[in-house]
């Protein structure tokens, strides 16, 4: 169970969101689309949404997924760190999040590995009990 001081800290997640984007520092990378994968966790009040069973009371993960795609495809960033930061900023602003975790995964097929970055923004002090 995830708990915060005095209340449950609910988390809404988006897993394995694929986004094709222009990203990279090399000239050849600026001319192609590359596949990125996003895993995002967002603090939310799930109990409120569940009590009324109304999408208006919840964090709309479908809309959040579309926002992530828009940020990344429009950004044409050089670094996955920048993509992660801009996604976090957009989600916090659009959904008034107190906390968000964003992981960006970029396969580096030419080198035989995968690069990943994970950032957390906000005041989430939850701990596993």
N, C-alpha and C positions, 0 to 999 in steps of 0.2 A: 504494500500500500504506500502511496506517496502522500506525505502530509506536510503541511506548512503550519506555522504557529497558529493554533486555534481553528484551522479549517483544512479541508481537503483541497489539494492543488490538482485540479483536473487538467489533462493534457489532450489536445486534439492533434493528431499527427497526419502528415501526408508522407507516404513512403513510395520510393522508386519512381518519382516523377521525372520522366525523360523530357529533356528540352534540347532541341538542336539549335546551336548558336555559333556565331563567329566569336571565337575566344582564343587568345594566345598571344605570345610576344614575337614569334617569328613571322616573317613576311608570308611564308606559305600558309601559315595558320590563319592569316587575315583574309585569305581567299577562299576558304572552305567552311562548311558547317561541321561542327563537331558535336558529338553526343555527350551531354552532361546529365547526371542523375542527382536529384535533390531529395533529401530526407529532412523533413521539417517538423518540429514539435512546438506547439503554441499553448501557453496557459489560457485556459478557458473555464467558464462556469457551465459544466455539463449538466449539473443538477437543475439549473434554471430551465435549460432547454428541454430536459426530460420531463419536467413537471407539466409543461404545457404541450409537449410534442409538436412544437411549432418552429419551423426553420427561422422565423424572425427572431427567435430567442437564442439562437446558437451561432457559433462561429462557422460560417458557410465554407467548408473546406474546398468545395468546387470552385467558388469565387476566389479563394486564396490561391489555389493551384493555378488558375488563370492569371492572377496577378504576378505570380512567380514567373510564369512563362513570358509575360509581357516585359517585365523588368529585364530579363536575361536576353531576350531576342532583340529588344530595342537598344540595349546597352553596348553591345559589341566590345566587351571588356577585354583587357589584356590578361588579367589575373583572375583565377578562381576566387581569390581572397576578396577582390572587388565585387565580384558577382554575389558572393555570400553576404557581404556587408550591405549592398544595395537591396537585396531581397529582404534582409532583416529590417532595414530602415522602412521599407515600403509596408511590410506586414505590421510592424508596430504602429505606424502612422494610420494605415487604413482600418485596422481592426482594434486599435487602442489596447494593444497587448502589454501586459506587465512583464512578460518574458517570452523569448523565442530562442530556439536552437535551430541553426541552419547548417546542414552538411551538404557539401558539393563534391561530387565524385567525377573525375575526368580520366578516362582511359588514355594511356599514352602507348598506343599500339606499336609505334615505331621503336619504342624502347623496352616493351615487354612488362610494363607495370601500370598501376593505377595511382593517380594522385588524388588526395582528398584533403579537404579542410573542413573543420567544424568550428563554428563560433556560437557563442551565447550572448544575448543582449537582454538587459532588464534585471529586475530584482527578484529573481526566483531563488528562494533559499530552501527548497524542498530537500528532503533526505529520505532514503529508503528505510523503512522500519521493518 
